[in-house]
Amino acid sequence: MDFVAILSEQQTTAPLYLTVKTLGLVGLLHLVSGVLLGYYLTSKKSMMRSVVDFLVTLPLVFPPIATGFVLLMLLGRSGLIGHALPVDIVFSFTGVVIASFVAGLPLMVKSVETALRGDVRRLAELAHVLGKSDWETFWLVLLPNIRRSIATGWFLALGRGLGEVGITLMLGGNIIGKTNTLSLEIYNAVFSGEFDRAVVLASILAVFSCIIFIALKKLSSPNLI
């Protein structure tokens, strides 16, 4: 097997580029929405908060292929939401991004929510006593004290999005050269009997996974500031 030759082929580089581009955009979305949603879920109990909590947590317990089907029904051209949108989401790069975002979001949100429900709440209460506003408390007190949990949740969400298949298959469609991520391309390679290429693709994912694992180990170290 010529590893370098297979690695340089367009059939390998195109899915790799698509995956990196997707993770870059999804990582930014996770960072912003994950922190805000995690903070919102620690607010006072309400019906809306319960609904948001249910929707955020659902991808963790619902089969990915079923989650993808639900999103397909919602975001397709004839869907409840898709018919009102000016752009097509299904079978496009946007669909791939949404799939990865939805898959990883619960891990990001739950990490932030759990951290905010811990001892940091006492610091928030103290800040309010000292006259700090909610925004000042959130930005100057809460965020600095949960940065490790934020980073942990972010890497976990990134790893989940990296290996996403079921939701992406439904929303992206596994279109060669357009929506076939690394994970989907492994399936394509195996299905077409190109096992050497599948090994190369799996090796690339293994490198990404190792990087994420090392980052998580570093974050769990008590010596980390």
C-alpha positions as CSV (number, residue, x, y, z in Angstrom):
1,M,0.0,0.0,0.0
2,D,1.4,3.4,-1.1
3,F,0.2,5.5,1.9
4,V,1.6,8.8,0.5
5,A,0.1,8.3,-3.0
6,I,-3.3,7.5,-1.6
7,L,-3.1,10.5,0.8
8,S,-2.4,12.8,-2.1
9,E,-5.3,11.7,-4.3
10,Q,-8.2,14.0,-4.7
11,Q,-10.6,11.3,-3.4
12,T,-8.7,11.7,-0.1
13,T,-7.9,15.4,0.0
14,A,-11.4,16.5,-0.9
15,P,-13.1,14.8,2.0
16,L,-10.3,15.9,4.3
17,Y,-10.7,19.6,3.3
18,L,-14.5,19.3,3.7
19,T,-14.1,17.8,7.1
20,V,-11.6,20.4,8.3
21,K,-13.7,23.3,6.9
22,T,-16.8,21.9,8.6
23,L,-15.1,21.4,12.0
24,G,-13.7,24.9,11.8
25,L,-17.1,26.5,11.4
26,V,-18.9,24.1,13.7
27,G,-16.3,24.7,16.4
28,L,-17.0,28.4,16.4
29,L,-20.8,27.8,16.5
30,H,-20.3,25.3,19.4
31,L,-18.2,27.8,21.4
32,V,-20.7,30.6,21.2
33,S,-24.1,28.7,21.3
34,G,-22.8,26.1,23.8
35,V,-21.8,28.7,26.4
36,L,-25.0,30.7,25.9
37,L,-27.3,27.7,26.0
38,G,-25.5,26.2,29.0
39,Y,-25.9,29.5,30.9
40,Y,-29.5,29.7,29.9
41,L,-30.3,26.2,31.2
42,T,-29.1,27.3,34.7
43,S,-31.6,30.1,34.8
44,K,-34.9,29.9,36.6
45,K,-37.2,27.0,35.7
46,S,-39.7,27.7,33.0
47,M,-41.5,25.8,30.3
48,M,-39.3,27.2,27.6
49,R,-36.2,26.2,29.5
50,S,-37.5,22.6,29.7
51,V,-38.2,22.6,26.0
52,V,-34.7,23.9,25.1
53,D,-33.1,21.3,27.5
54,F,-35.1,18.5,25.9
55,L,-34.2,19.6,22.3
56,V,-30.5,20.0,23.2
57,T,-30.3,16.7,25.0
58,L,-32.3,14.7,22.4
59,P,-29.3,14.0,20.0
60,L,-27.5,12.2,22.9
61,V,-30.3,9.6,23.3
62,F,-32.0,9.5,19.9
63,P,-30.4,7.4,17.1
64,P,-28.4,9.6,14.8
65,I,-30.1,8.3,11.6
66,A,-33.5,9.1,13.2
67,T,-32.3,12.5,14.3
68,G,-31.2,13.1,10.7
69,F,-34.6,12.0,9.4
70,V,-36.4,14.4,11.8
71,L,-34.2,17.3,10.6
72,L,-34.8,16.2,7.0
73,M,-38.5,16.5,7.5
74,L,-38.0,20.0,9.1
75,L,-35.4,21.4,6.8
76,G,-36.2,19.8,3.5
77,R,-37.8,21.8,0.6
78,S,-41.2,20.8,1.7
79,G,-40.4,20.8,5.4
80,L,-42.0,22.9,8.1
81,I,-39.0,25.2,8.2
82,G,-37.2,24.5,4.9
83,H,-40.1,25.6,2.7
84,A,-39.8,29.2,4.1
85,L,-36.0,29.4,3.8
86,P,-34.4,31.2,0.8
87,V,-31.7,28.5,0.4
88,D,-31.6,24.8,0.2
89,I,-30.1,23.1,3.3
90,V,-30.5,19.5,2.5
91,F,-27.7,17.8,0.4
92,S,-25.5,20.9,0.7
93,F,-22.5,22.0,2.8
94,T,-24.9,23.8,5.1
95,G,-26.6,20.5,5.8
96,V,-23.2,18.9,6.7
97,V,-22.5,21.8,9.1
98,I,-25.9,21.5,10.7
99,A,-25.5,17.7,11.1
100,S,-22.1,18.1,12.8
101,F,-23.4,21.0,14.9
102,V,-26.4,19.1,16.2
103,A,-24.4,16.0,16.9
104,G,-21.9,17.7,19.1
105,L,-24.0,20.5,20.7
106,P,-25.3,18.4,23.7
107,L,-21.7,17.6,24.8
108,M,-20.7,21.2,24.8
109,V,-23.9,22.5,26.5
110,K,-24.0,19.9,29.2
111,S,-20.3,20.5,30.1
112,V,-21.0,24.2,30.5
113,E,-24.3,23.7,32.4
114,T,-22.7,21.2,34.8
115,A,-19.8,23.6,35.5
116,L,-22.2,26.5,36.1
117,R,-24.2,24.4,38.6
118,G,-21.1,23.8,40.7
119,D,-19.2,25.9,43.2
120,V,-19.0,28.8,40.8
121,R,-22.5,29.7,41.6
122,R,-21.3,31.0,45.0
123,L,-18.9,33.3,43.2
124,A,-21.8,34.6,41.1
125,E,-23.9,35.2,44.1
126,L,-21.1,37.1,45.7
127,A,-20.6,39.2,42.6
128,H,-24.3,40.2,42.7
129,V,-24.0,41.2,46.3
130,L,-21.1,43.4,45.4
131,G,-23.3,45.1,42.8
132,K,-22.1,43.5,39.6
133,S,-24.7,43.2,36.8
134,D,-25.6,39.9,35.3
135,W,-23.5,40.6,32.2
136,E,-20.5,41.6,34.3
137,T,-20.9,38.5,36.5
138,F,-21.1,36.2,33.4
139,W,-18.2,37.8,31.6
140,L,-15.8,38.6,34.5
141,V,-16.7,35.9,37.1
142,L,-18.3,32.8,35.5
143,L,-16.5,32.5,32.2
144,P,-12.9,32.6,33.7
145,N,-13.8,30.0,36.3
146,I,-15.4,27.5,33.9
147,R,-12.9,27.9,31.0
148,R,-11.6,24.3,31.6
149,S,-15.1,22.9,31.3
150,I,-15.7,25.0,28.2
151,A,-12.6,23.7,26.6
152,T,-13.4,20.1,27.6
153,G,-16.9,20.3,26.2
154,W,-15.6,21.9,23.0
155,F,-13.1,19.1,22.3
156,L,-15.8,16.5,23.1
157,A,-18.2,18.2,20.7
158,L,-15.5,18.4,18.1
159,G,-14.8,14.7,18.4
160,R,-18.4,13.9,18.1
161,G,-18.8,16.0,15.0
162,L,-15.7,14.5,13.5
163,G,-17.2,11.0,13.6
164,E,-20.7,11.9,12.7
165,V,-22.3,9.7,10.0
166,G,-26.0,9.2,10.5
167,I,-27.3,12.8,10.6
168,T,-24.8,13.8,7.9
169,L,-26.0,11.0,5.7
170,M,-29.6,12.3,5.9
171,L,-28.9,16.0,5.6
172,G,-25.8,15.9,3.4
173,G,-26.6,12.9,1.3
174,N,-23.0,11.6,0.9
175,I,-22.6,13.3,-2.5
176,I,-19.1,12.6,-3.8
177,G,-17.0,15.8,-4.0
178,K,-19.7,17.8,-2.2
179,T,-20.9,16.4,1.1
180,N,-18.8,13.3,1.6
181,T,-16.9,13.9,4.9
182,L,-14.0,11.6,6.0
183,S,-16.3,9.4,8.0
184,L,-18.6,8.9,5.1
185,E,-15.8,8.4,2.6
186,I,-14.5,5.5,4.7
187,Y,-17.9,3.9,4.1
188,N,-17.7,4.7,0.4
189,A,-14.2,3.2,0.2
190,V,-15.1,0.0,1.9
191,F,-18.3,-0.4,-0.1
192,S,-16.3,0.0,-3.4
193,G,-13.7,-2.5,-2.2
194,E,-10.9,0.1,-1.8
195,F,-9.7,-1.1,1.6
196,D,-6.2,0.5,1.3
197,R,-7.9,3.9,0.9
198,A,-10.2,3.1,3.8
199,V,-7.1,2.4,6.0
200,V,-5.6,5.8,5.0
201,L,-8.8,7.7,5.7
202,A,-9.2,5.9,9.1
203,S,-5.6,6.7,9.9
204,I,-6.3,10.4,9.3
205,L,-9.3,10.3,11.7
206,A,-7.1,8.4,14.2
207,V,-4.7,11.3,14.1
208,F,-7.5,13.8,14.8
209,S,-8.8,11.6,17.6
210,C,-5.4,11.3,19.2
211,I,-5.0,15.1,19.2
212,I,-8.4,15.5,20.9
213,F,-7.6,12.8,23.4
214,I,-4.3,14.4,24.3
215,A,-6.0,17.8,24.7
216,L,-8.6,16.2,27.0
217,K,-5.9,14.6,29.1
218,K,-4.1,17.9,29.5
219,L,-7.4,19.6,30.5
220,S,-8.0,16.9,33.2
221,S,-4.5,17.5,34.7
222,P,-4.7,19.2,38.1
223,N,-1.5,21.1,37.2
224,L,-3.2,23.0,34.4
225,I,-3.9,26.6,35.3
